[in-house]
């Protein structure tokens, strides 16, 4: 593209890089990233390091407490559940499943939602009206109702859980992408690209789409945490991934029956989930503050 189009591009093309750099300079962000990476690494290495099976039933070892309590023993560092299965390993595998579902769901939501929002805002007219009415209808359906409808009609799997989360989440991204597109399509760099013969697809993909990232990046990080919560809720009420695959929801749900004499069955996965969600919320909050500072010209 000629120098005219390059000159016409907005000066905030480097906004995303400045936001990330500003966020990384925060101690909170470094701590949150370290916690998140440590948890992710544990979920990958735990099955290789811990000499136990997440699904093997050992009745003789049922209800063993963590090793720091009387009656606890190795290799069950954080105790066993009602069927004698290693609770730490099951919780880490549950965390791995929750993280995988959360990340994949948000990536698909981001791509689908932004694509619909950009196309709707750029084309305008009846296309915009139809797509936004569909978005409104989808946003009016509660996530739990959608989950019960879809997951209750078939055997829930990771794929169907992701499908439910994507259907529930894309309208928010579409709304944000559309609002940014409506503002960006009137700017000089878009007009210059049109004059130079750039196709609509090229303009939407290479010029408008990058402008959306600063407005939605921190929302995506927070949404990973939100999707992990929904995955746990689905498992807790029995419409998530089914046993014997360990998930936070199924582990915590089973543990509620033994809170008085085996509280660790519920507390261990609950603490791991809370730690992962806290790190993600910290990252999202720091990114949001950094974005605001960059847009105000203070970074």
C-alpha positions in Angstrom: 0.0 0.0 0.0 1.2 3.5 -0.8 2.7 6.0 1.7 -0.6 7.9 1.6 -2.5 5.0 3.2 0.2 4.3 5.7 0.2 8.0 6.8 -3.5 8.0 7.1 -3.5 5.1 9.5 -4.2 6.1 13.1 -1.3 6.8 15.4 -2.7 4.4 18.0 -1.7 1.3 16.0 0.8 0.6 18.8 -1.8 0.9 21.5 -1.9 -2.9 22.2 1.9 -3.1 22.6 1.9 -0.1 25.0 -0.9 -1.6 27.0 0.9 -4.9 27.4 4.2 -3.1 28.2 2.5 -0.9 30.8 0.7 -3.9 32.4 3.9 -5.9 32.6 5.6 -3.2 34.5 3.1 -3.8 37.3 4.1 -6.1 40.1 0.5 -7.4 40.3 0.8 -8.6 36.7 4.1 -10.4 37.2 2.7 -12.2 40.3 -0.5 -13.1 38.5 1.3 -14.4 35.5 3.7 -16.4 37.6 0.9 -18.0 39.5 -1.0 -18.8 36.3 2.0 -20.3 34.6 2.9 -22.3 37.7 -0.6 -23.8 37.8 -0.6 -24.5 34.1 2.8 -26.2 34.4 1.5 -28.3 37.3 -1.5 -29.5 35.3 0.9 -30.7 32.6 3.5 -32.3 34.8 1.4 -33.7 37.6 0.4 -37.0 35.8 4.1 -37.6 35.0 5.4 -36.8 38.5 2.7 -38.2 40.8 2.7 -42.0 40.9 -1.1 -42.4 41.1 -4.2 -42.7 38.9 -6.9 -40.1 38.8 -9.5 -42.8 38.1 -8.2 -45.9 39.9 -10.4 -46.9 42.8 -8.7 -48.1 46.0 -11.2 -48.7 48.7 -8.6 -49.3 51.3 -7.3 -45.8 50.9 -10.6 -43.9 50.9 -10.9 -40.7 53.0 -7.2 -40.4 53.6 -6.4 -36.8 54.9 -3.6 -34.6 53.5 -0.1 -35.7 54.6 0.2 -32.8 57.1 -2.7 -34.2 59.1 -2.8 -37.3 61.3 -3.5 -40.4 59.2 -2.2 -38.9 56.0 0.4 -40.7 54.0 2.4 -40.5 50.8 1.9 -40.5 47.8 -1.5 -38.8 48.6 -0.2 -35.3 49.3 -3.6 -33.8 49.7 -5.5 -36.9 50.6 -8.0 -39.1 48.8 -11.7 -39.0 48.0 -14.6 -41.3 48.9 -13.3 -43.9 46.4 -9.6 -43.7 47.4 -8.5 -41.7 44.4 -5.6 -39.2 44.6 -7.3 -35.8 45.2 -4.4 -33.6 44.2 -4.0 -35.4 40.8 -7.8 -35.3 40.2 -7.9 -31.6 41.1 -5.0 -30.8 38.8 -6.6 -32.7 35.9 -9.8 -30.9 36.6 -7.9 -27.6 36.4 -6.4 -28.6 33.1 -9.8 -29.4 31.7 -11.2 -26.2 32.9 -8.3 -24.1 31.5 -8.5 -25.9 28.2 -12.3 -25.3 27.9 -11.9 -21.7 29.1 -9.1 -20.8 26.6 -10.6 -22.6 23.6 -14.1 -21.1 24.3 -12.8 -17.5 24.6 -10.7 -17.9 21.4 -13.7 -19.1 19.4 -15.9 -16.4 21.0 -13.4 -13.7 20.2 -13.1 -14.8 16.5 -16.8 -15.4 15.9 -18.0 -12.4 17.9 -15.5 -9.9 16.4 -16.1 -11.2 12.9 -19.9 -10.7 13.2 -19.5 -7.3 14.9 -17.0 -5.9 12.4 -19.0 -7.1 9.4 -22.3 -5.7 10.9 -20.8 -2.3 11.7 -18.9 -2.0 8.4 -21.8 -3.0 6.1 -24.5 -1.2 8.0 -28.1 -1.0 6.6 -30.3 -4.0 6.8 -27.4 -6.4 7.4 -26.5 -4.5 10.6 -30.2 -4.5 11.8 -30.6 -8.2 11.2 -27.3 -9.2 12.9 -27.9 -7.0 15.9 -31.4 -8.3 16.4 -30.0 -11.9 16.3 -27.4 -10.7 18.9 -30.1 -9.3 21.1 -32.1 -12.5 21.0 -29.0 -14.6 21.9 -28.1 -12.2 24.7 -31.6 -12.6 26.2 -31.2 -16.4 26.8 -29.6 -17.2 30.2 -26.5 -19.4 30.0 -27.9 -22.0 32.4 -31.1 -22.4 30.4 -29.1 -22.7 27.2 -26.8 -25.3 28.9 -29.7 -27.4 30.2 -31.3 -27.4 26.8 -28.3 -28.4 24.8 -26.3 -30.5 27.4 -29.5 -32.2 28.7 -30.4 -33.5 25.3 -27.1 -35.4 24.8 -24.2 -36.8 26.7 -22.1 -33.8 27.7 -18.6 -33.7 26.4 -15.8 -31.1 26.3 -17.0 -30.2 22.7 -20.6 -29.7 23.7 -19.6 -27.6 26.8 -17.5 -25.4 24.6 -20.4 -25.1 22.1 -22.7 -23.9 24.8 -20.2 -21.3 26.1 -19.5 -20.0 22.6 -23.2 -19.6 21.9 -23.6 -17.7 25.1 -20.6 -15.5 24.8 -20.2 -14.3 21.3 -22.9 -11.5 21.4 -20.9 -9.4 23.9 -17.9 -9.4 21.6 -20.0 -8.7 18.6 -21.5 -5.6 20.3 -18.0 -4.2 21.3 -16.6 -4.9 17.8 -19.5 -3.2 16.1 -19.3 -0.1 18.2 -15.5 0.2 17.5 -16.1 -0.5 13.8 -18.8 2.3 13.5 -16.2 4.8 14.7 -13.3 3.5 12.7 -15.0 3.2 9.3 -15.3 7.0 9.2 -11.6 7.7 9.7 -9.2 8.8 7.1 -7.1 5.7 6.9 -10.2 3.6 5.9 -11.1 6.2 3.3 -7.6 6.2 1.9 -7.6 2.4 1.7 -10.9 2.5 -0.3 -9.5 5.1 -2.7 -6.4 2.9 -3.3 -8.7 0.0 -4.2 -8.5 -2.1 -1.1 -11.3 -4.7 -0.8 -13.8 -4.5 2.0 -12.4 -7.8 3.4 -8.9 -6.4 3.5 -10.0 -3.2 5.2 -12.0 -5.1 7.8 -9.2 -7.7 8.5 -6.1 -5.5 8.3 -7.2 -2.1 9.2 -10.3 -2.2 11.5 -9.7 -5.5 13.3 -6.5 -4.5 15.0 -8.2 -1.4 16.4 -10.6 -3.6 18.3 -7.9 -5.6 20.3 -7.2 -2.8 22.9 -10.9 -2.5 23.7 -11.5 -6.2 24.2 -8.2 -7.8 25.3 -8.8 -7.5 29.1 -12.4 -8.6 28.6 -11.1 -11.8 27.0 -8.7 -12.5 29.9 -11.6 -12.0 32.4 -13.8 -14.2 30.2 -11.5 -17.2 30.6 -12.2 -17.0 34.3 -15.9 -16.7 33.7 -15.9 -19.7 31.3 -14.0 -21.8 33.9 -16.7 -20.9 36.5 -19.5 -22.0 34.1 -17.7 -25.2 33.4 -17.5 -25.9 37.1 -21.2 -25.0 37.6 -22.2 -27.4 34.8 -20.3 -30.2 36.4 -21.7 -29.4 39.9 -25.3 -29.6 38.7 -24.6 -32.8 36.6 -24.7 -31.4 33.1 -21.0 -31.0 32.5 -18.3 -33.5 31.4 -19.3 -36.8 32.9 -17.3 -39.1 35.1 -14.8 -40.8 35.2 -13.2 -37.6 33.7 -12.3 -35.4 36.7 -13.7 -31.8 36.7 -14.0 -29.2 39.4 -17.7 -29.4 39.4 -18.0 -33.2 39.8 -15.3 -33.4 42.5 -16.8 -30.5 44.6 -20.3 -31.9 44.1 -19.3 -35.4 45.4 -17.4 -33.8 48.3 -20.4 -31.9 49.6 -21.7 -35.2 51.0 -18.6 -35.6 53.2 -17.9 -32.1 54.5 -18.0 -33.0 58.1 -15.6 -35.9 58.0 -13.6 -35.4 54.8 -13.7 -31.6 54.1 -10.6 -31.7 51.9 -12.5 -33.4 49.1 -14.3 -30.1 48.5 -11.7 -27.6 49.8 -8.7 -28.8 47.7 -10.3 -28.3 44.2 -12.1 -25.2 45.5 -8.8 -23.6 46.5 -7.1 -24.5 43.2 -10.0 -23.0 41.2 -10.0 -19.9 43.4 -6.3 -19.5 42.9 -6.6 -19.8 39.1 -9.5 -17.4 38.9 -7.7 -14.8 41.2 -4.7 -14.8 38.9 -6.8 -14.3 35.8 -8.9 -11.6 37.4 -5.7 -9.8 38.5 -4.3 -10.0 34.9 -7.5 -8.6 33.5 -7.7 -5.8 36.0 -4.1 -4.7 35.4 -4.7 -4.8 31.6 -7.8 -2.6 32.0 -6.0 -0.1 34.1 -3.1 0.0 31.7 -5.5 0.5 28.8 -7.1 3.4 30.5 -3.8 5.0 31.2 -2.7 4.6 27.6 -5.9 6.1 26.2 -5.5 9.0 28.5 -2.0 9.6 27.3 -0.3 8.8 30.6 1.6 5.8 29.3 
